[in-house]
């Protein structure tokens, strides 16, 4: 049969159509490929933004020496400023429920002012945090007299404790956190303590708004030790005092104190007393029942087993901010800022009574003089460790 012109052109049309379809398919495929690659790039950029740590290091003169000041931010709304003088946290900026970042710790306007830090604002304290009665203790039959700086007692390592020392400091960068590592050698006899004590303190800011502290120490002679952080917190961003903050402390007992705030040696139940924060209460709800306010040691563990446990949680309804406290020490000191007297003003904010609260994980106060308390002794060849973790969030 002869082939007509129409029949002869049909295969050519089909080829053209096939070519068109193929071009369309290739174009669509290329578009999909571009879209996928573009999405991956955005995700990588987002991942980078989530861990976009920024660091600024400055040197600040204090007397005739210089301190390093580290300003770390994690790209997630949280920032911390840490000084190698005193191991001090001078600023801690945390977002509220609307994402607004504000400073939530009490401090001075400049680092040089911390040289006369009578309130121990933001300081790392040692060799022994809290009080030792009459500044005296006995170890292996020898009596040691420590410097007195709280009436007849020794407080937070003495007038020239760790909060007044220049620490060696370095920055350690990581993918999910940034660390500042500090080292200080306290010589034998400093403030009356026996032994050369080498202490390493590490601050770590994570990308999920946690601030982690770890103390490590070793000695060449039997000594006593109790190191902690003495930060004053105000989750409102200093817009009001802390009496309205809601608090939980996971402790069934506390250590009653005498008129000088020295523990009597008793472990008393908190149940049925204004000291019971196992269920949530505002700080100010029952504070008038405590002469002078809260400044007491809460017994979280009766043995020093070094397990990290949740000690406390604080919530401020106005800002939505929450703070959870974890530590491996046996106790925590709850202090309601009773001795803040309005003499200190920072950036227009006056630090009146109860403007900040402290939660200080620790060994029991005056433990070297109370044989039933968990030991504060450190021997040569042993390593002292103390871990503290602050987790910040919103509700």
C-alpha positions in Angstrom: 0.0 0.0 0.0 1.4 3.4 -0.9 2.2 5.6 2.0 0.3 8.9 2.1 1.9 12.2 3.1 -0.1 12.2 6.3 1.2 8.7 7.3 4.8 9.7 6.5 4.7 12.8 8.8 3.2 11.0 11.8 6.5 9.5 13.2 8.2 12.9 13.0 5.4 14.5 15.1 5.8 11.7 17.7 9.5 12.4 17.9 8.9 16.1 18.4 6.3 15.3 21.1 8.7 12.9 22.8 11.4 15.5 22.8 9.1 18.1 24.3 8.0 15.7 27.0 11.7 14.8 27.7 12.6 18.5 28.0 9.7 19.2 30.3 10.7 16.2 32.5 14.3 17.3 32.6 13.2 20.8 33.6 11.0 19.5 36.3 13.7 17.1 37.6 16.2 19.9 37.6 13.8 22.2 39.5 13.2 19.4 42.1 16.9 18.9 42.4 17.5 22.6 42.9 14.7 22.8 45.5 16.1 19.8 47.5 19.7 21.3 47.4 18.3 24.7 48.4 16.4 23.2 51.3 19.5 21.3 52.5 21.6 24.5 52.4 18.9 26.4 54.5 18.9 23.6 57.0 22.7 23.7 57.4 22.5 27.4 57.8 19.8 27.0 60.4 21.9 24.4 62.2 24.9 26.7 62.2 22.7 29.5 63.5 21.5 27.3 66.4 25.1 26.9 67.6 26.3 30.3 66.5 28.4 31.0 69.6 30.0 34.4 69.8 33.0 35.2 72.0 34.5 38.5 73.2 37.5 38.6 75.5 38.7 41.8 77.1 41.3 42.7 79.7 40.3 45.0 82.6 42.6 46.6 85.1 41.9 45.8 88.7 44.5 47.6 90.9 47.9 46.9 89.3 46.8 43.6 87.7 44.6 42.7 84.8 41.6 40.4 84.6 40.2 38.6 81.6 36.5 39.1 81.0 34.8 36.6 78.7 31.5 37.4 77.1 29.9 34.3 75.6 26.6 34.2 73.7 25.0 31.0 72.3 22.8 32.3 69.5 19.8 31.1 71.4 19.1 34.3 73.5 21.5 33.4 76.3 24.7 35.3 77.2 27.1 35.1 80.1 29.9 37.4 81.2 32.7 35.7 83.3 35.7 37.4 85.0 39.0 35.7 85.8 39.0 37.9 88.8 37.1 36.0 91.5 35.7 33.5 89.0 32.8 35.9 88.9 29.6 35.7 86.7 28.9 39.4 86.3 26.1 39.1 83.8 23.7 36.3 82.8 21.2 37.2 80.1 18.3 34.9 79.5 15.2 35.4 77.3 11.6 35.6 78.7 8.6 33.9 77.3 8.4 36.5 74.6 12.0 36.0 73.6 13.1 39.3 75.3 16.6 38.9 76.8 17.4 40.4 80.2 20.1 40.2 82.8 18.9 38.0 85.7 21.9 38.3 88.1 22.9 41.1 90.5 26.2 42.7 89.8 28.3 45.8 89.7 28.5 48.3 86.8 32.2 47.4 86.1 34.5 44.6 86.9 36.9 46.7 89.0 34.1 47.2 91.6 34.2 43.5 92.5 37.4 44.1 94.4 35.3 45.3 97.3 32.5 42.8 96.8 31.1 42.7 100.3 28.0 40.8 99.2 30.0 38.2 97.2 27.8 39.0 94.1 28.3 36.4 91.4 31.5 35.1 93.0 33.2 31.7 93.2 33.8 31.2 96.9 36.4 29.1 98.7 38.3 27.5 100.2 35.3 27.0 102.4 31.9 28.4 101.4 29.5 29.4 104.2 30.5 29.7 107.9 33.0 28.0 110.1 32.4 28.8 113.8 35.0 31.1 115.4 37.1 30.4 112.2 38.5 27.4 113.9 38.7 23.6 113.2 40.9 20.6 114.1 42.4 18.2 111.7 44.6 15.2 112.7 45.0 16.7 116.2 46.1 20.1 115.0 44.0 23.2 115.5 43.8 25.7 112.6 42.8 29.3 113.0 41.3 30.9 109.9 40.8 34.5 109.1 37.6 36.0 110.6 35.4 38.1 108.4 31.9 37.6 109.8 32.0 38.7 113.4 33.7 35.9 115.3 33.2 33.5 112.4 34.9 32.7 109.0 32.7 33.2 105.9 33.3 32.1 102.3 37.0 31.6 102.6 37.8 34.8 104.5 38.4 38.4 103.5 40.9 37.4 100.8 39.1 34.2 99.6 38.8 32.9 96.1 36.4 35.7 95.1 39.4 38.2 95.5 41.9 36.2 93.5 43.2 36.4 89.9 42.7 33.1 88.2 44.5 31.9 85.1 41.9 31.5 82.4 41.5 30.1 78.9 38.8 29.7 76.4 37.8 26.2 75.1 35.7 26.1 72.0 33.3 23.2 71.1 30.6 22.5 68.6 27.7 22.5 71.1 29.1 24.6 74.0 31.8 27.1 74.9 33.9 26.7 78.1 36.1 29.0 80.2 38.6 27.1 82.2 40.2 28.8 85.2 43.0 27.6 87.5 44.2 28.9 90.9 46.9 27.7 93.2 46.1 28.6 96.8 49.4 28.4 98.8 49.7 26.6 102.1 48.6 28.8 104.9 46.5 31.2 102.8 43.7 32.6 105.0 44.9 29.9 107.6 44.1 26.8 105.5 46.6 23.9 105.4 48.1 22.6 102.2 48.8 23.9 98.7 45.5 23.5 96.9 45.2 23.6 93.1 41.7 24.3 91.9 40.3 24.1 88.4 37.0 25.8 87.7 35.2 25.3 84.4 32.2 27.3 83.2 30.3 25.9 80.2 27.5 27.6 78.2 25.5 25.2 76.0 23.4 25.8 73.0 20.2 24.8 74.8 20.5 27.5 77.5 22.3 25.6 80.3 25.1 27.0 82.4 27.3 24.2 83.8 30.0 24.7 86.5 32.6 22.2 87.7 35.1 22.6 90.5 38.1 20.2 90.7 40.8 20.4 93.4 43.8 18.6 94.7 46.0 19.2 97.7 49.4 18.1 98.9 48.4 18.1 102.6 45.2 17.1 104.4 42.8 20.0 104.3 39.1 21.0 104.2 37.2 22.2 101.2 33.8 23.4 100.1 33.6 25.4 96.9 30.5 26.9 95.3 29.0 29.7 93.2 27.4 32.6 95.0 25.2 34.1 92.3 22.2 36.3 93.2 19.3 35.6 90.8 16.3 37.7 90.0 14.2 36.1 87.2 12.2 39.3 86.7 15.2 41.0 85.2 15.4 43.2 88.4 11.9 44.8 87.7 10.8 43.8 91.2 12.1 42.0 94.3 12.1 38.2 94.5 9.4 37.7 97.1 6.9 36.7 94.4 9.2 34.1 92.8 7.8 30.6 93.2 10.3 28.1 94.7 10.6 24.4 95.1 13.5 22.8 97.2 13.7 19.1 97.2 14.8 18.6 100.8 13.1 16.9 103.7 15.4 18.4 106.3 17.4 21.5 107.1 20.1 22.5 109.6 18.8 24.9 112.3 21.2 27.7 113.2 22.1 29.8 116.3 22.1 33.6 116.4 25.4 33.7 114.5 23.9 31.5 111.7 26.1 28.6 112.7 24.3 25.2 112.5 23.5 23.7 115.9 24.3 20.1 114.6 20.7 19.1 114.4 19.0 17.8 111.2 15.4 19.0 111.6 12.4 18.0 109.4 11.0 20.8 107.2 7.5 19.4 107.3 5.0 21.7 108.9 7.4 24.6 109.0 8.0 27.7 106.9 11.1 25.9 105.6 9.2 23.4 103.7 9.4 24.1 99.9 8.8 20.5 98.7 5.5 21.9 97.4 5.7 25.2 95.5 5.5 28.4 97.7 6.5 32.0 96.9 9.6 33.1 98.6 7.7 35.8 100.5 4.7 33.8 101.5 6.0 32.8 104.9 9.2 34.8 105.2 7.9 36.9 108.1 7.9 33.8 110.2 11.6 33.4 109.8 13.5 36.1 111.9 15.8 37.9 109.4 14.6 35.9 106.5 15.9 32.7 104.9 19.7 31.9 105.2 19.6 28.2 105.8 21.2 25.0 104.7 18.8 22.4 103.2 19.8 18.8 103.4 19.3 17.2 100.0 21.4 14.2 100.7 22.7 13.0 104.1 25.7 11.4 102.4 28.2 12.9 100.0 27.6 10.3 97.2 28.4 12.7 94.2 25.2 11.8 92.3 23.9 14.7 90.3 20.3 15.5 91.6 17.7 18.2 91.1 17.9 20.4 94.1 15.5 23.3 93.3 13.3 25.0 90.8 12.3 28.7 90.6 9.6 30.3 88.5 8.7 34.0 87.8 5.2 34.3 86.5 5.6 37.8 85.0 8.4 36.9 82.7 7.7 33.1 82.4 11.4 32.4 83.2 12.3 29.1 85.0 15.5 28.1 86.5 16.3 24.5 87.5 19.2 23.7 89.8 21.1 20.4 89.7 24.2 19.6 91.8 26.1 16.6 93.2 26.7 18.1 96.7 24.8 17.0 99.8 23.1 20.4 100.5 22.0 23.8 99.2 22.0 27.1 101.0 18.9 29.1 100.4 19.4 32.8 101.0 16.7 35.4 100.4 19.0 38.5 100.1 18.4 39.6 103.7 21.6 41.7 104.0 21.1 43.7 100.8 20.8 47.2 102.2 20.1 49.6 99.3 23.7 51.0 99.3 24.5 49.4 96.0 22.9 50.8 92.8 23.7 49.3 89.4 22.5 50.8 86.2 19.8 52.7 88.1 18.6 49.6 90.0 18.9 49.8 93.8 19.7 46.5 95.5 17.3 46.7 98.4 16.5 43.8 100.8 15.3 40.7 98.9 16.3 42.0 95.5 18.0 38.7 94.8 18.0 35.1 96.0 20.9 32.7 96.2 20.8 28.9 95.9 24.3 27.7 96.8 25.0 24.0 96.4 27.5 23.0 99.2 28.8 20.8 101.9 27.2 21.6 105.2 28.3 24.8 107.0 30.7 24.2 109.9 31.1 20.6 108.8 34.7 20.4 110.0 33.4 20.9 113.6 30.4 18.6 113.3 31.4 14.9 113.1 27.9 13.8 112.2 27.9 16.0 109.1 29.2 14.8 105.7 32.9 15.2 105.6 34.6 18.2 104.1 38.1 16.7 104.3 40.4 16.3 101.3 43.5 14.2 101.5 46.6 14.1 99.2 46.0 11.8 96.3 42.3 12.5 96.3 40.4 14.7 93.8 37.6 17.0 95.0 34.8 17.5 92.4 31.7 19.6 92.6 29.3 19.9 89.7 26.5 22.5 89.4 24.0 22.9 86.5 21.6 25.7 85.9 18.9 24.9 83.3 16.9 28.0 82.0 13.6 27.9 80.2 10.1 29.5 80.0 6.5 28.6 80.7 
